[in-house]
Amino acid sequence: MKLLVVSHACVTAVNQSFYVDVQRLSGWDVEIALPSSWRSEYISDLKPSRWPEFSGRLHPIATWKSGNIPLHVYRSCMVGLLRTVRPDVIYVHHEPYGLATAQICLANQLSVRVPIGFYAAQNIRKNYPIPFRWLEQYVMRQSSFCFPVTQGALDVVRSKGYASLATVLPLALDKSIYYPRPAWALAQRAKMGIADDEFVFGYLGRLVEEKGLATTLRAMGAIRDRNWRFVLVGSGPYQQTLISLATSLGIEDRLVFVGFVPHEDAAGWLSLFDALILASESRPNWKEQFGRVIVEANACGTPVIGTESGEIGNVLRETSGGLIVPEADPVALSGAMLQLLESPDLAVQLGSEGAANVRDKFDQQTLAGEFIRTLESAMQAGGS
């Protein structure tokens, strides 16, 4: 049994971890086709590397529009690859409206004609311009299965006419990566000059307006008489705006900008935070599609304060690992911050409950098993 995965995300080695569990549980031969170079927000020429435990073959292929998720395509018709690999099933870890998804579907139809499926996270119904609308419909007609990450994403693909097998598959937690790192966190706090009695609010992700960081700072301005720091891990175009706003609020000395850190270092920083803030604010064409950092923070024993943008509230209700506040409401947000500042026991309790629940509900091995069963069902149904 051979599975071919096509995934631009797997250029970052940690994203191959899921397929390690697929290999272990199924005994399948798993191979991954991925870009030979990828332009990310943080690295202009990211070369693929192998996750140490992944034993399958990697197929690096040059792309056009590297770094552009919907528009990138492989500089190969992919028919030759499919005829060489001879997979029994193909999974394209990419949205159905992406050019690369349509490219692989067409190559499959022209060559091996095996069951093929796609990933879906888009939780807002968007009517794309032609030819993307046509390509999206083509992918949905050709696909035997799909993996939406939330019920909202499933509702969107169903509303657009997708009628085949679908399994809601949340973003998985690799417990071998995300777990509390107290020794690292204590050493890093000392290195940064953060006192033991300072409460550390943290943020990990892109520094962009829609993540609600301006609202977060305004909420913090209302509690500037308390003893806290705000550590921001990540980079982005909004940093200078945040510095200016913090200065105007008189809290610039409370902020620490760490910059970009590799995925494998994230657990240490999440362990350093006493609470993670994810105050995302929806836009007409965007709302939070999952909030993976919630699951990762909870796995490290860290509670989360999040808004109701997109799936954040739903994920927090699943994990019971934090507090939920309305979007763009600095008063409510500062109130939640005070709750945790004034009740350290509550913060610990929420972190502990979150850790237990995410290890149960988002466990990578469990979700890999769901993934395998769905592919087996698609093959038994006769393919595309």
N, C-alpha and C positions, 0 to 999 in steps of 0.2 A: 504494500500500500504506500503510495507516494503522494504527498501534499506539496504543492507549489504555492508559496506565499509571495505576493508582490506588494512591497511596502517601502515607501520613501522614509517612513518613520524609523525603519530598522537600520538606517545609516547610523543612528545613535545606538550603540551596542546594547544598552540596557533594555531596549524595546524588543530585542530578540529573546528575552528571558521567558516570556509567555510560551514561546514555541519549544523551549526546553521541557516544560511540563507537558506540553502536547506530545512530544517525543516519548517521554517517560511513561505516560499513561496509556498511550496507544500502540507504541512500538513501531509507529510509522516512520518512514523516511521523509523528513521535512527539509525542503530546500527553499531559499529565499532569494528572489530577484529584487535588487535595490539599486538606487542611483550610485554611480561611481564617484560622484561628488555632489554635495548639497550645500546650498547657501542658506544658512539659518539666520535668525535675528542676531545671533551672538558670534557666529563663525562664518566667514565668507567662503571658505572652501573646506567643508567638512568631509573628510574621507571616511568610508565605511570601515568599521573594525568589528571583530568577532567578540560576542559575549563569551567568556571563557567556557561556560558549560554547554554552549550550543554546538552540536557536533555535525549539523547538516551542512550542505554545500551552500556557499554564498555566490551569487551571480551579479557582480557589479556591472552596470550598464550605463553608458553616458546618456544624459538627458538634455533636452532643450528646456528653457525656462526653469532652470534649477532654482529651487527655493519658492517657486510659485505653486502652491498646493493645487489649486484647481486647474492651472494651465500647463503644468509640466507634462511632457511626453518623453518616451524613451526613443533614443536615436537608433531604433531597430524596429522592424515590423513585429518582432517578438514571435513570429511563426517558427523561425529556426530554433529559438530557445525551447518552445513548447514541444517541438518534434524531438529535440535532443533529450529533454528531461522526461518526457512521456508521463506527466502526472496523471493520477486517478481523479484528482479534484484540485481546483484552483481557488484560492481566496485572495481577493484584492482588498488590502486594508486601505480603502480609499472611498470617498463619497461617490454616489452614483452619477453626479453631474461632472466629475473630474474627467479631463481628457484622457488621462492615463487609464482610467477604469474602462472607458469605451475602447481604447486601444487594445487592452488585453482581451476584452470580450470579443472583439472582431478577430483577433489572432486565434482565439480558441475556436471560433466558428470556421475559420479557414484551415484549421489543422486537426487538433486532437479531439475536439467536441466532447469535453468532459463537463461534469457539473461545475459551475462557477458561481461565486457569490461576492458580496461587497459589504462594506462597513458603512454605518450611518450615524452621524451625531447631530446633523442639522435639525434644530427643534423649532424653526420658524418656516412656514411654507412660503417659498419664494418661487416666483415664476421667472425662470431664467430666459434671457434672449435666445433666439435661434442663432447658431445651431446647438447651443448647450441644452436647450429644452428637448430637442430631438435626440441628442446623445443620451440624456438622462433616461428618456423613455426606452431607448434601445437597450440600455444596460438593464433596466428593470424587466424588460421582456425576456432577455437572454439569461437572467440569473435564476438559479435554483434555490438560493438561500441568501439571507442577509443577517447581519448582526448590528441592529440599532443599539446604542449604548443606554438609551432610556425609553420609557413608554412614549414620551413626546416625540422622539425621533422616529419611532415606529409609526405613530399616528401620521407623521408627515409623509413617509414613503407609502403608506396605505392610501392616503388621500390623493396621491399622485398616480395611483393605479397599480402599485406593486401587489401581486396576489399570491406569490409563492411563499415558501417556508421562511419564517422569521423567528429569531430567538433574541430577546432582549438580553444583552450581555454587557453588564457594567464594566468600566475600566478596572482591571484586576490589580490586586495588591500582591507584590512579591514580598513575603514575610522575611525572606533572607536578606532583603535590602532595607526595608522600613521597619525599624524597631528602635526602642529608646537607646540613646547614646549619652548617658549622663556624664561619664568621665570626660568625653570630648567636649560636651557642652560646658561643663564647669571650667575646664582649661581654657576654652575659647572666651568665656565671659571674663575670666581673669585677664586674659591677654588684651581684651578690648576695654578693660577698666570699668566693667559693669559691676557695681557693688552687689553683695548677696541680697540686700533688702530691696533692690530695684526690680520692679515687675517689668518683664520684657514682653511687649507686644511685638509681633512679627508679621512680616508679609514676605511671600516667596512667589515670584512670577514676573511677568512683564510690567514695566512701569509705563502704563498707558491710562488715559483718562477714564475709560469705561470700567476700570477696576475699582472706581470709587475712592481713590486715594486722597482726593481733595476733601471729600466728605469725612474721611478718616481723620485727616489732620484737623479739620474744624472741630470734630468731636474731641480730639485730644487737647485742643486749645481750651476747651471748657473744663478740663481736669488738669490743667498745668500745675496746680498747686499740689498734686500728688506725686509720688516717687515712681517714675516709670521711664523706660526708654522705648524707642520704636526702631527696630532693626529691619531694614528693607534689603532683601536678597533678590537680585535681579537687576536688569538694566532696561532702558527704553527712553523714548523721546520726551517723556513727561517729567524727567528728573529735575531739570532746572526750574520748571513751574512749581514743583513741590518744594524745592529749596526756598524759592521766593515766598511762597505761601507760608511755609513754616516760620520764616523770618518775620513776616507781618503779624503772625500769631504769637511771636515771642517764644517759640519752642524749637528753634533751629538747633539748639545744643542737645536736644533730646533724640535727634535723628542720627542713625548710623546707616550709611549706604555701603553695602558690601560689594555690590556688583554681581556679575554673572558667576555662578558656580556650577560645576559639572553635576549631572544627575546623581552620580554615586555619592556626592557630598551632601545632598539635600537632607538626608535623615539627621545628620549632625546638627544642622541649623534648625530644623523643625524641633529637635529635642531641646535646643537652647531657648526657644520661645516659651514663655509661660502661657501665651495664648496667641493663636494665629488670627489675623483679621482678613476676611475676604468680603469686602463691602461692594461687590460688583453692582453696576447700575445698567439696566437694560437700555438698549437703543432700538429704534424702529427696525433695524436689520440685524440686530444681535442681542442675544441674551446668553447667560452662562450655560454651556452645553452639558457640563457635568460637575466640574469643580474637583478634579482629581486630587488636588493638594489637600482637600478636606480629609479624604481617606488616608493619605500619607501622613498628615499631621496627627490624626487620631491614632494611627498605628504606632506613632512615636510617643503616645501618651499625652499629646498636646490638645487642649480644647480649642474650639473654633468659634469665633463670632462671625456669622454670615448673614447676608441679606436674602430676600426672596427672589433674587434675579435668576430666572431660568430654573435650573435643577438644584441650586445650592440648598434651598430649604428642604427639598425632598431628600437629598443626600443626608443632611443633618438630622432629619427625622428618622432616617434609617439607622444612623450610627448612634443617636442620642449623645453625641459627643460635643455639644456646644449650645450656643444661644442664637436665636434667629431674630433679626430686626428688619423693619421695612427698608426699602431702598431709599438712598439719598436723604436720610433723616439723621442729621448729626446729633440731635437730642437723644433719640432712641439709642444710637450707637454709643454715645458717651455713657448713657445709663447702663448699658450692658458691660462696658469696660469697668465701670465703678463696681458692678456686682462682683466681678472676678477680682478686682483689686482689693475690695473690702472683705472678700470671703475666699481666701486661698484654698480652703477645704473644698469649696464648690468647684474651683478650677481643677483640682486634683480628681474629684469625683467624676466630673464630665470627661476628663482625659482618660480615666480608667474605663468608664463605660464605653467611650468611643473606641478604645483599643480592643476591648473584648468583642464588640459588635463588628468592627471592620474585619477582624480576623475570621469571623464566622461568615459574614455576608459577602465579602469582597475577596475572599481567598483565591489566589491565582490557580491553585490546583483544582479547586471546585469548579471555577469558571472554565478552565481548560477542559474539564470533563464535559461541561455543557457544550462547548465548542465542538468537541469530538462527536458527541451524540447527534448534533445537528448535521454535521457533514455526513455521518453515516446514514441518517435519514434521507438526506438529499440524494445520495448515491443509490439507496434502495428504491427511491421513487423513480429512478430511471434517468436522472440527469436533466440537462437542459433540452 
